[in-house]
Amino acid sequence: MKYSIMEERDIERVIDIYLDYYNEKEDCTWTHDSAYKRIHQVWSTEDSFSLVLTEDNTIVGFAMGYFVQYDDIIAYDLIEIVIATMYQHKGLGTLMMLELERRIKERGASLIQITAVNDDLHEQFYNKLDYQTAKNLILKSKWIE
């Protein structure tokens, strides 16, 4: 297994992983075009940092996000982490998170932030890595019609 920084040409290579995970596991309705746009938006954001995990030149997972400047710290907003379905439950997500944490710390981040689905599976994964639910922030949303 090898980690490398995601390049623009890698976006096409991760779309199938993205579609398979979200459309099959999360019951979403992503298309190739909407997934490309989503991934490219994050990848092209100022101060973005994204990793791909490959085995024998095949991408088996990726994590993407960007650095955010606050008055007193730099944080990293993790937007996506996806491991190909056939590679899940083998510890690769945990290893990828630990590698991501190491690399963003080297680049000056003091905090990593994640907006995660509020379910037992995600809670279990992030708790295992010592992530805690923020007490000072909550996600607010409103459907506008």
C-alpha positions as CSV (number, residue, x, y, z in Angstrom):
1,M,0.0,0.0,0.0
2,K,1.2,3.5,-0.9
3,Y,0.0,6.9,0.0
4,S,0.4,9.9,-2.4
5,I,-1.0,13.3,-2.7
6,M,-4.1,13.4,-5.0
7,E,-3.5,15.0,-8.3
8,E,-6.2,16.3,-10.6
9,R,-5.9,13.2,-12.9
10,D,-6.7,11.0,-9.9
11,I,-10.2,12.4,-9.7
12,E,-11.4,10.2,-12.5
13,R,-9.7,7.2,-10.8
14,V,-11.6,7.7,-7.5
15,I,-15.1,8.3,-8.9
16,D,-16.1,4.6,-9.1
17,I,-15.1,4.1,-5.5
18,Y,-17.1,7.2,-4.5
19,L,-20.2,6.1,-6.5
20,D,-20.1,2.5,-5.2
21,Y,-19.8,3.6,-1.6
22,Y,-22.4,6.4,-1.5
23,N,-24.9,4.9,-3.9
24,E,-24.7,1.3,-2.5
25,K,-23.9,1.8,1.2
26,E,-25.5,5.2,1.9
27,D,-28.4,4.9,-0.6
28,C,-27.5,8.1,-2.4
29,T,-28.1,9.0,-6.1
30,W,-24.7,10.3,-7.2
31,T,-23.9,10.4,-11.0
32,H,-20.5,10.4,-12.6
33,D,-20.9,14.1,-13.3
34,S,-22.1,15.1,-9.9
35,A,-19.4,13.0,-8.1
36,Y,-16.7,14.5,-10.4
37,K,-17.9,18.0,-9.6
38,R,-18.0,17.3,-5.8
39,I,-14.6,15.8,-5.7
40,H,-13.1,18.5,-8.0
41,Q,-14.6,21.3,-5.9
42,V,-12.9,20.0,-2.8
43,W,-9.6,19.2,-4.6
44,S,-9.4,22.7,-6.1
45,T,-10.3,24.6,-3.0
46,E,-7.5,26.9,-1.8
47,D,-5.3,25.1,0.7
48,S,-6.7,21.7,-0.2
49,F,-4.9,18.6,0.8
50,S,-6.0,15.1,-0.4
51,L,-4.5,11.7,-0.2
52,V,-5.0,8.6,-2.3
53,L,-4.1,5.1,-1.1
54,T,-3.0,2.7,-3.9
55,E,-2.3,-1.0,-4.1
56,D,-0.5,-2.2,-7.3
57,N,-1.3,1.1,-9.0
58,T,-5.1,0.8,-8.2
59,I,-6.7,3.4,-5.9
60,V,-8.3,1.7,-3.0
61,G,-9.2,4.7,-1.0
62,F,-8.9,8.5,-0.7
63,A,-9.3,11.3,1.9
64,M,-9.8,14.9,1.0
65,G,-10.2,18.3,2.6
66,Y,-8.6,21.6,3.2
67,F,-6.8,23.8,5.7
68,V,-8.8,26.5,7.4
69,Q,-7.2,29.5,9.1
70,Y,-8.6,30.7,12.4
71,D,-7.3,33.6,14.5
72,D,-5.1,31.3,16.6
73,I,-4.8,28.0,14.9
74,I,-4.9,26.2,11.5
75,A,-7.5,23.5,11.3
76,Y,-8.1,20.8,8.6
77,D,-11.6,20.2,7.4
78,L,-11.9,16.6,6.4
79,I,-14.7,16.5,3.8
80,E,-14.5,12.9,2.5
81,I,-12.8,9.6,3.4
82,V,-13.8,6.7,1.2
83,I,-12.3,3.2,1.2
84,A,-13.3,0.9,-1.7
85,T,-16.0,-1.6,-0.6
86,M,-13.9,-4.7,-1.1
87,Y,-11.1,-3.2,1.1
88,Q,-13.4,-2.1,4.0
89,H,-13.2,-3.6,7.5
90,K,-9.5,-4.4,7.1
91,G,-8.2,-1.4,9.0
92,L,-7.3,0.7,6.0
93,G,-9.6,3.6,6.9
94,T,-8.0,3.8,10.3
95,L,-4.5,3.7,8.8
96,M,-5.5,6.3,6.3
97,M,-6.8,8.6,9.0
98,L,-3.6,8.2,11.0
99,E,-1.5,9.0,8.0
100,L,-3.6,12.0,7.2
101,E,-3.3,13.2,10.7
102,R,0.5,12.9,10.6
103,R,0.7,14.7,7.3
104,I,-1.6,17.6,8.2
105,K,0.2,18.1,11.5
106,E,3.5,18.4,9.6
107,R,1.8,21.1,7.5
108,G,0.8,23.1,10.6
109,A,-2.7,21.9,11.5
110,S,-3.6,21.8,15.2
111,L,-7.1,20.4,14.7
112,I,-9.0,18.2,12.4
113,Q,-12.7,18.7,11.9
114,I,-15.2,16.3,10.4
115,T,-18.9,16.6,9.6
116,A,-20.0,12.9,9.9
117,V,-23.2,11.1,9.5
118,N,-24.9,10.7,12.9
119,D,-25.2,6.9,13.1
120,D,-23.6,4.0,15.0
121,L,-21.2,3.0,12.3
122,H,-19.6,6.4,11.9
123,E,-19.7,7.0,15.7
124,Q,-17.8,3.7,16.2
125,F,-15.2,4.5,13.6
126,Y,-14.4,8.0,14.7
127,N,-14.6,7.1,18.5
128,K,-12.0,4.4,17.9
129,L,-9.7,7.1,16.6
130,D,-10.4,9.3,19.7
131,Y,-12.6,11.8,17.8
132,Q,-15.2,13.4,20.1
133,T,-18.4,15.2,19.4
134,A,-17.9,19.0,19.6
135,K,-19.8,20.6,22.5
136,N,-19.3,24.2,21.3
137,L,-20.5,23.7,17.7
138,I,-23.4,22.1,15.9
139,L,-24.4,21.8,12.3
140,K,-27.4,23.9,11.5
141,S,-29.4,23.5,8.3
142,K,-32.6,24.7,6.6
143,W,-34.3,23.5,3.5
144,I,-35.2,26.5,1.3
145,E,-37.9,26.2,-1.2
